[in-house]
Amino acid sequence: MSNERIKSQIQFQIQQIDNLFIMYKELLEKCREKEPDLVEITAIASVLHSFYNGVENIFGIIAKRVDNNFFQGEQWHKRLLSEMANKSEKRNPVISKDLKDKLVEYMGFRHFYRHSYSFFLEWDELKKLVLPLKDIWNKTKKEIEVFISCIDKS
């Protein structure tokens, strides 16, 4: 696959995550001022789930299209995230280890969300992920864009 096609696929995913923030901007801002109710918490949990899915989609594109690596098995999500913070034979690290450590929390939440009922969600726990979400995305996007700019140079 051409480098331009890889970049295009990654940029599409970036746009999708940006759209997520646009679509839920009002709700995310409201949560900074007032504790959300159950329906709002459920919607916010879906945003967190979608956010990490999008980030993982980007990492999957890089793993498959750049590294020619297809992760399988029970721990593939964790291995994929870890590999993005490491240099491979074909690329430099995509993200910093510090960012990886932050994204682990979102990956863990995504797993919890997929395997539980939404009425188990607690705002006191959720807000630890929600309040810094936009900053985490901005940092993630910046590091991914640096990686994209280096694709042709490798």
C-alpha positions as CSV (number, residue, x, y, z in Angstrom):
1,M,0.0,0.0,0.0
2,S,1.3,3.4,-0.9
3,N,2.3,5.9,1.8
4,E,-0.3,8.3,0.5
5,R,-3.0,5.7,1.0
6,I,-1.8,5.0,4.5
7,K,-1.8,8.7,5.3
8,S,-5.3,9.1,3.9
9,Q,-6.6,6.2,6.0
10,I,-5.1,7.7,9.2
11,Q,-6.3,11.2,8.3
12,F,-9.8,9.8,7.8
13,Q,-9.8,8.3,11.4
14,I,-8.4,11.6,12.8
15,Q,-11.4,13.5,11.1
16,Q,-13.8,11.0,12.6
17,I,-12.5,11.6,16.1
18,D,-12.6,15.3,15.5
19,N,-16.2,14.9,14.5
20,L,-16.9,13.0,17.7
21,F,-15.7,16.1,19.7
22,I,-17.8,18.4,17.5
23,M,-21.0,16.3,17.8
24,Y,-20.7,16.0,21.6
25,K,-19.1,19.4,22.4
26,E,-22.1,20.7,24.3
27,L,-22.4,17.6,26.4
28,L,-18.7,17.5,27.2
29,E,-18.7,21.1,28.2
30,K,-21.9,20.7,30.3
31,C,-20.1,18.0,32.3
32,R,-17.4,20.4,33.4
33,E,-20.1,22.5,35.1
34,K,-22.6,20.1,36.4
35,E,-22.6,16.4,37.3
36,P,-24.4,14.5,34.5
37,D,-27.5,12.4,35.0
38,L,-27.6,8.7,34.1
39,V,-28.6,9.3,30.4
40,E,-25.8,11.8,30.0
41,I,-23.3,9.5,31.7
42,T,-24.3,6.8,29.3
43,A,-23.8,9.1,26.3
44,I,-20.4,10.2,27.6
45,A,-19.3,6.6,28.1
46,S,-20.2,6.0,24.5
47,V,-18.0,9.0,23.5
48,L,-15.1,7.6,25.5
49,H,-15.6,4.2,23.9
50,S,-15.7,5.7,20.4
51,F,-12.7,7.9,21.1
52,Y,-10.5,4.9,22.0
53,N,-11.9,2.8,19.1
54,G,-10.8,5.6,16.7
55,V,-7.4,5.8,18.3
56,E,-7.0,2.0,18.1
57,N,-8.2,2.1,14.4
58,I,-5.3,4.5,13.7
59,F,-2.8,2.2,15.5
60,G,-4.2,-0.8,13.6
61,I,-3.6,0.9,10.3
62,I,0.0,1.6,11.3
63,A,0.6,-1.9,12.6
64,K,-0.8,-3.5,9.5
65,R,0.2,-1.1,6.7
66,V,3.6,0.1,8.0
67,D,4.9,-2.7,10.2
68,N,3.1,-5.6,8.4
69,N,2.1,-6.8,11.9
70,F,-1.2,-8.4,12.6
71,F,-1.9,-8.7,16.3
72,Q,-4.0,-11.7,17.5
73,G,-4.8,-13.4,20.7
74,E,-6.3,-12.3,24.0
75,Q,-3.8,-9.4,24.7
76,W,-3.7,-8.0,21.2
77,H,-5.2,-4.6,22.2
78,K,-2.5,-4.1,24.9
79,R,0.3,-5.3,22.6
80,L,-0.9,-2.9,19.8
81,L,-0.9,0.1,22.1
82,S,2.5,-0.8,23.6
83,E,4.0,-1.3,20.1
84,M,3.0,2.2,19.1
85,A,5.3,3.6,21.8
86,N,8.2,1.6,20.6
87,K,10.4,1.9,17.5
88,S,10.0,-0.8,14.9
89,E,12.2,-1.9,12.0
90,K,10.2,0.4,9.7
91,R,9.3,3.4,11.8
92,N,10.0,5.5,14.9
93,P,7.6,5.4,17.9
94,V,4.2,6.8,16.9
95,I,3.4,8.0,20.5
96,S,5.4,8.8,23.6
97,K,5.5,6.4,26.5
98,D,3.9,9.0,28.6
99,L,0.9,9.2,26.2
100,K,0.8,5.4,26.0
101,D,0.4,5.3,29.8
102,K,-2.5,7.7,29.6
103,L,-4.2,5.9,26.7
104,V,-4.0,2.6,28.7
105,E,-6.7,4.1,31.0
106,Y,-9.0,4.7,28.0
107,M,-8.4,1.2,26.6
108,G,-9.3,-0.2,30.0
109,F,-12.5,1.8,30.1
110,R,-13.4,0.7,26.6
111,H,-13.1,-2.9,27.8
112,F,-15.2,-2.3,30.9
113,Y,-17.8,-0.4,28.8
114,R,-18.2,-3.3,26.3
115,H,-18.6,-5.9,29.1
116,S,-20.9,-4.2,31.6
117,Y,-24.2,-2.5,32.0
118,S,-24.3,1.3,31.7
119,F,-26.0,1.7,35.1
120,F,-22.8,0.6,36.7
121,L,-21.0,3.8,35.5
122,E,-20.0,6.2,38.3
123,W,-19.4,9.9,37.5
124,D,-16.6,10.1,40.1
125,E,-14.6,7.5,38.1
126,L,-15.7,8.6,34.7
127,K,-14.8,12.2,35.1
128,K,-11.1,11.2,35.5
129,L,-11.2,10.2,31.8
130,V,-13.8,12.8,30.6
131,L,-12.3,16.0,31.9
132,P,-8.8,15.5,30.3
133,L,-10.2,13.9,27.2
134,K,-9.8,16.8,24.8
135,D,-6.3,17.5,25.9
136,I,-5.4,13.8,25.6
137,W,-6.9,13.8,22.0
138,N,-4.9,17.0,21.1
139,K,-1.7,15.4,22.3
140,T,-2.5,12.1,20.6
141,K,-3.4,13.9,17.3
142,K,-0.2,16.0,17.4
143,E,2.0,12.9,17.9
144,I,0.2,11.0,15.1
145,E,0.6,14.0,12.8
146,V,4.3,14.1,13.5
147,F,4.4,10.4,12.6
148,I,2.5,11.0,9.4
149,S,4.8,13.8,8.3
150,C,7.7,11.3,8.7
151,I,6.2,8.4,6.7
152,D,7.9,9.5,3.4
153,K,11.2,10.1,5.1
154,S,11.5,6.5,6.4
